C-alpha cells in the first residue's frame, strides 16, 4: 500500500475507533499497535513497552504529576472559595464587580492549580450561587466561570504547555513566560465583558422595577467594612505567596521545572495542613487519590499518544503530510488559518493533550518553515484549544459547570459561554497582529532567541 493509502487508513481507523466510545488512550494504542503489526517488522511489537518508556522518560514530563499534586491540594481545600470571597469583597463597588471577581479568582486559582476543571469546580461552587443570588442571569454566571476556567491551560503552570514544550522541543520556561501576557489579555477581555454584561442586566432589572415589577437583587446595595476586607486576606495571602515563590524559583533560575513542581506540591500540602487543618490521613487520602487517578490517566494518554506519533513517523505519515502541506504553497497566514481550523475541529472531539501529541509532527515543520515562532504558536494553539473546553459537543468545562449547578439548563450554559468564545477569537487576532504580547516577556527575561 502506498504512503498515501496508509496515511488515510491510519486517520480513518483512528476516527472509527474513537467514535466507538473506546477511551482515548486505548484507542490510540490500539490503532498504533495494529498498524505496527500490519506495516512494520514483526519485531516492532516486541518493542512497544520500550518505545513508550523511552518516549516518556523525560525529566520535563516528571513535572506533570507534581503540578497535579499541587493543584489537587489547593483544589480539595477551601482555597478557591476564600480567594473568590476576598476578591469580591474588595471589588464589590465596581460595576460588574462580582463578575470581575470571578474572572480574577479563576485566573489566580488557575495559576495556582494549573487545571481547568479544578478551577471551574472550585470557583464555580462559590461564584455561581453568589452571582445568581445577586440577580445575575444563570447563563452569564455559568459562562463566566466556564470561560475563566480555561485559563488553567494558558497561565503557568500548565500541563498542556509542558506537553507542547516536549512535542515542539522548545524551552518550557520561555513557553510559560509567553503565556503570561496573553493570559492577562484574556483576563482583561473577560473582565471588560463582565462589566458590559452586568450593566445591561442592571439596566434591564431597573426598568422592570420602575414599571412596577419585582425588585431584583441586582438593585440591592452591598457593603463591606475595611475590617471585613482585611479579615479575609490571611487565608488567601499564603497561596498567593506560594504562587509568587514558584514563579521566582522557576524564572529566577533557582530550580528546574520539575524541581519547581515538586517544591510547589510540597508547599501546597503544607499550606492546606496549616491553613485548613488538612493533615490527617483521612484528609490527605482524597488529595493523593485524586492526584494518582488524574496522573495515571494523563500519563497513559501521553504514553499512547507518543506511541501513536512514533508509528505515524516510522510509516512516514507525518512527514508525508507535512510535505503535502508545504507543497500546497499556501501563504503564511492562510497556512496558519488552515492549521487553527483543524485544531478547532479536533477540539470538538479530543482533549488538548491528544491534539498536541497527535498533530505536532505534522503541523510544526511547515509552520517553522513558514517563519512562525513556535513559542508564539504554542500560545496561540493553546488559546484555540481553550475554545474546545467551552464549546459543544465535548466542552469539558460546560459539563463541569453543569455538575456544579445542575439546575441551570444546558442550553443556558452553552449560550452563556458563546460570547467568551468570540473573545478568544479576538485574542488570537490580537496575538497575530501584535506577537510581542506573547514573545515580549520571554525575550526580555531570557533574551532574544
C-alpha positions in Angstrom: 0.0 0.0 0.0 1.2 3.5 -0.8 2.2 6.0 1.9 -1.0 8.0 1.0 -3.1 4.9 1.4 -1.5 4.0 4.7 -1.9 7.6 5.9 -5.6 7.8 5.0 -6.2 4.3 6.6 -4.4 5.4 9.7 -6.6 8.5 10.1 -9.8 6.7 9.2 -9.0 3.9 11.7 -8.4 6.4 14.4 -11.7 8.2 13.9 -13.5 4.9 13.7 -12.1 3.6 17.0 -12.6 6.9 18.8 -16.2 7.1 17.7 -16.8 3.6 19.0 -16.5 5.0 22.5 -13.2 3.5 23.5 -11.2 5.6 25.9 -8.7 7.8 24.1 -5.6 6.2 25.5 -6.7 2.7 24.5 -8.0 3.9 21.1 -4.6 5.5 20.2 -2.7 2.5 21.5 -4.9 0.0 19.6 -4.5 1.8 16.3 -0.8 2.2 16.7 -0.3 -1.5 17.7 -2.5 -2.7 14.8 -0.5 -0.7 12.2 2.8 -1.8 13.7 1.6 -5.4 13.2 0.4 -4.8 9.6 3.0 -2.5 8.2 6.1 -2.7 10.3 8.6 -5.6 11.0 7.1 -8.2 13.3 9.8 -7.5 15.9 8.3 -4.0 16.3 5.6 -5.3 18.6 8.2 -6.6 20.9 9.5 -3.0 21.5 6.1 -1.4 22.3 6.8 -1.1 26.0 10.4 0.0 25.4 9.2 2.7 22.9 6.6 4.0 25.3 9.1 4.1 28.2 11.7 5.9 26.1 9.3 8.5 24.8 8.0 9.2 28.4 11.5 9.1 30.1 11.6 12.9 30.0 12.5 15.0 33.0 10.1 17.6 31.8 7.2 15.2 31.9 8.0 14.5 35.5 6.6 17.9 36.3 3.1 16.8 35.3 2.1 14.6 38.3 3.9 17.0 40.7 1.9 20.0 39.4 -1.3 17.8 39.5 -0.4 17.2 43.2 -0.1 20.9 43.8 -3.5 21.6 42.1 -5.2 18.7 43.9 -4.0 20.0 47.3 -5.3 23.5 46.6 -8.5 22.3 44.8 -9.6 20.0 47.6 -9.4 22.8 50.2 -11.5 25.9 50.7 -8.8 28.0 48.9 -10.9 28.7 45.9 -13.9 29.9 47.9 -11.7 32.0 50.2 -9.9 33.5 47.2 -13.2 34.3 45.5 -14.7 35.8 48.7 -11.7 38.1 49.3 -11.6 39.4 45.7 -15.4 40.0 45.7 -15.1 42.0 49.0 -12.5 44.3 47.5 -14.3 44.8 44.1 -18.0 44.9 45.2 -18.3 48.6 44.5 -17.0 48.3 40.9 -19.8 48.0 38.2 -20.0 44.3 37.5 -17.5 43.7 40.3 -18.9 40.3 41.1 -18.3 39.1 37.6 -14.8 40.7 37.6 -14.1 39.0 40.9 -15.0 35.6 39.4 -12.6 36.3 36.4 -9.7 37.3 38.7 -10.4 34.4 41.1 -10.4 32.0 38.1 -7.1 33.4 36.8 -5.3 33.3 40.2 -6.7 29.8 41.1 -5.8 28.5 37.6 -2.2 29.8 38.1 -2.0 28.0 41.4 -3.7 24.8 40.4 -2.9 24.5 36.6 -6.2 22.7 35.9 -9.3 24.0 34.1 -11.8 21.5 35.6 -10.4 22.2 39.1 -10.7 25.9 38.6 -14.3 25.6 37.3 -15.3 23.4 40.2 -13.6 25.4 43.0 -14.6 28.9 41.9 -17.9 27.9 40.4 -19.2 26.2 43.5 -18.9 29.5 45.3 -19.2 32.0 42.5 -22.3 30.8 40.6 -24.6 30.7 43.6 -23.4 34.1 44.7 -23.9 35.7 41.3 -27.4 34.2 41.0 -28.3 35.3 44.5 -27.4 38.8 43.5 -29.6 38.8 40.4 -27.1 37.8 37.6 -28.6 35.6 34.9 -27.9 31.9 35.1 -26.3 31.7 31.7 -23.9 34.7 32.4 -22.9 33.2 35.8 -22.2 29.8 34.3 -20.5 31.2 31.2 -18.0 33.4 33.0 -16.9 30.6 35.3 -16.6 28.1 32.4 -14.5 30.6 30.4 -12.4 31.7 33.3 -11.6 28.0 34.0 -10.0 27.7 30.5 -7.2 30.0 31.8 -5.9 26.9 33.6 -4.2 25.6 30.4 -2.8 29.0 29.4 -1.4 30.5 32.7 1.6 28.7 34.1 2.0 26.1 35.4 0.1 24.4 32.5 0.2 20.7 31.8 -0.8 21.4 28.2 2.2 23.8 27.8 4.5 21.2 29.3 3.4 18.7 26.6 3.7 21.2 23.9 7.3 22.1 25.0 8.2 18.4 24.8 6.5 17.8 21.4 7.9 21.0 19.9 11.3 20.7 21.6 11.0 24.2 22.9 12.1 25.8 26.2 9.4 25.2 28.9 10.5 28.3 30.8 10.2 30.5 27.8 6.8 29.0 26.9 5.5 29.6 30.4 6.6 33.2 30.2 5.0 33.6 26.8 1.6 32.6 28.3 1.5 35.4 30.9 0.9 38.3 28.5 -1.9 36.6 26.6 -3.3 35.3 29.9 -3.5 38.9 31.2 -5.0 40.0 27.9 -7.8 37.4 28.2 -8.5 38.3 31.8 -8.9 41.9 30.7 -11.2 40.9 27.8 -13.3 38.7 30.1 -13.5 41.4 32.8 -14.5 44.1 30.3 -17.3 41.9 29.0 -18.4 41.2 32.6 -18.7 44.9 33.2 -20.7 45.5 30.0 -23.0 42.5 30.6 -23.6 43.4 34.2 -24.5 46.9 33.2 -27.0 45.6 30.6 -28.6 43.3 33.2 -28.7 46.0 35.8 -30.5 48.4 33.4 -33.0 45.7 32.5 -33.7 45.0 36.1 -34.1 48.7 36.9 -36.6 49.1 34.0 -38.7 46.2 35.3 -38.7 47.6 38.8 -39.6 51.1 37.7 -42.5 49.6 35.7 -43.9 48.0 38.9 -42.2 44.7 38.6 -40.3 42.8 41.3 -37.1 44.3 42.7 -34.1 42.3 41.5 -31.2 41.5 43.8 -29.2 43.4 41.3 -30.6 46.6 42.7 -29.6 45.8 46.3 -26.5 47.6 47.6 -23.9 45.5 49.4 -21.3 46.9 51.8 -18.1 45.5 53.3 -16.2 47.4 56.0 -12.4 47.8 55.8 -12.1 45.4 58.8 -14.1 42.7 56.9 -12.0 43.1 53.8 -8.7 42.8 55.8 -10.1 39.9 57.7 -10.4 37.8 54.5 -6.8 38.3 53.5 -4.9 35.9 55.9 -6.3 32.8 54.3 -5.5 34.0 50.7 -2.1 35.5 51.1 -0.2 32.2 51.8 -1.4 30.8 48.5 -0.5 34.0 46.6 2.9 33.8 48.2 3.2 30.2 47.1 2.3 31.2 43.5 4.9 34.0 43.6 7.5 31.8 45.2 7.1 29.1 42.5 7.4 31.7 39.7 10.5 33.2 41.3 12.1 29.8 41.6 11.3 28.9 38.0 12.1 32.1 36.2 14.9 33.1 38.5 16.9 30.1 37.5 16.8 28.7 41.1 15.2 25.4 40.1 14.3 23.4 37.1 10.6 23.0 36.1 10.4 19.5 37.7 12.1 20.8 40.9 9.7 23.7 41.0 6.7 21.4 40.6 8.0 19.3 43.5 8.5 22.3 45.6 5.1 23.7 44.7 3.4 20.3 45.6 5.1 20.0 49.0 4.4 23.7 49.9 0.7 23.3 48.8 0.4 20.3 51.1 2.0 22.2 53.9 -0.3 25.2 53.4 -3.5 23.2 53.4 -2.3 21.5 56.5 -1.6 24.8 58.3 -4.4 27.0 57.0 -7.2 24.4 56.8 -6.0 21.7 59.1 -5.9 19.0 56.3 -3.1 16.9 57.7 -4.7 13.6 58.9 -4.5 10.5 56.7 -8.3 10.7 56.0 -7.8 14.3 54.9 -4.8 13.6 52.6 -6.4 10.4 51.1 -8.7 12.3 48.7 -5.8 14.6 47.6 -3.4 11.8 47.0 -6.1 9.6 45.4 -7.2 12.4 43.0 -3.5 13.0 42.1 -2.9 9.4 41.4 -6.0 8.9 39.4 -5.5 12.0 37.2 -1.8 11.5 36.8 -2.2 7.9 35.8 -5.0 8.7 33.3 -3.0 11.6 31.8 0.3 9.7 31.6 -1.4 6.8 29.9 -2.8 9.1 27.3 0.6 10.7 26.9 2.3 7.4 26.5 -0.2 6.0 23.9 -0.2 9.4 22.1 3.6 9.3 21.8 3.5 5.7 20.6 0.8 6.8 18.1 3.1 9.6 16.9 6.1 7.2 16.7 4.2 4.8 14.4 3.0 7.8 12.3 6.6 9.0 11.9 8.0 5.5 11.2 5.4 5.0 8.4 6.3 8.4 7.0 2.7 9.6 7.5 3.6 12.7 9.4 6.5 13.6 7.0 4.3 13.0 4.0 1.5 15.1 5.4 3.9 17.9 6.3 5.4 17.8 2.8 1.9 17.9 1.3 1.0 20.9 3.3 4.3 22.7 2.2 3.7 21.6 -1.4 0.3 23.4 -1.4 2.4 26.7 -1.3 -0.1 28.4 0.9 0.7 31.9 2.0 1.9 32.3 5.6 -1.3 33.4 7.1 -3.6 31.1 5.1 -1.4 28.2 6.4 -1.9 29.3 9.9 -5.6 29.7 9.4 -5.9 26.1 8.0 -3.9 24.7 10.9 -6.0 26.5 13.5 -9.3 25.5 11.9 -8.0 21.9 12.0 -7.2 22.3 15.7 -10.7 23.8 16.3 -12.4 20.8 14.6 -10.3 18.3 16.6 -11.3 20.2 19.7 -14.9 19.1 19.1 -13.8 15.5 19.9 -10.4 15.4 21.6 -8.8 16.9 24.7 -5.8 19.3 24.3 -3.3 16.6 25.3 -4.2 14.3 22.5 -4.4 17.2 19.9 -0.9 18.4 20.7 0.8 15.0 20.6 -1.1 13.8 17.5 -0.7 16.9 15.4 2.7 18.3 16.4 4.7 16.1 14.0 2.5 17.2 11.1 1.9 20.9 11.7 5.1 22.2 13.3 7.6 21.6 10.4 5.5 23.6 7.9 4.8 26.4 10.4 8.5 26.6 11.2 9.4 26.6 7.5 6.9 29.5 7.0 8.8 31.6 9.6 6.4 31.3 12.6 7.9 31.4 16.1 7.0 28.1 17.6 6.8 29.6 21.1 4.3 32.2 19.9 2.4 29.5 18.0 2.2 27.3 21.2 0.4 30.1 22.9 -2.0 30.7 20.0 -2.7 27.0 19.7 -3.3 26.8 23.5 -6.0 29.6 23.2 -7.6 27.8 20.3 -7.7 24.6 22.3 -9.2 26.5 25.2 -12.2 27.1 22.9 -12.6 23.3 22.8 -13.1 23.3 26.6 -16.2 25.5 26.3 -17.9 24.7 23.0 -20.1 21.7 22.1 -20.1 18.8 21.5 -17.5 17.9 24.2 -16.9 21.2 26.1 -15.4 19.6 29.2 -15.9 22.8 31.3 -19.5 23.0 30.2 -20.2 19.7 31.8 -18.2 20.6 34.9 -20.4 23.7 35.3 -23.5 21.5 34.8 -22.3 19.3 37.6 -21.7 22.3 39.9 -25.0 24.0 39.0 -27.3 21.2 37.8 -30.4 23.4 37.9 -29.1 25.6 35.1 -30.3 24.3 31.7 -27.6 23.1 29.4 -28.7 25.4 26.7 -28.3 28.4 29.0 -24.8 27.3 29.9 -23.9 26.9 26.2 -25.3 30.3 25.2 -23.6 31.8 28.2 -20.1 30.7 27.0 -20.5 31.7 23.4 -19.5 35.4 23.9 -16.3 34.2 25.5 -15.5 32.0 22.5 -15.8 35.2 20.5 -13.4 37.0 22.9 -10.9 34.1 22.4 -11.1 34.6 18.7 -10.4 38.3 19.3 -7.4 37.4 21.5 -6.0 35.2 18.7 -6.4 38.1 16.2 -4.6 40.5 18.5 -1.7 38.0 19.0 -1.4 37.7 15.2 -1.4 41.5 14.9 0.9 42.1 17.9 3.0 38.9 18.5 5.0 40.8 21.1 2.1 40.2 23.6 3.4 36.6 23.8 7.1 36.9 22.8 8.0 40.2 24.6 8.3 38.9 28.1 10.3 35.8 27.4 12.6 37.8 25.1 13.1 40.4 27.9 13.7 37.9 30.7 15.6 35.1 28.8 17.0 37.1 25.8 16.1 37.0 22.1 16.5 33.6 20.6 
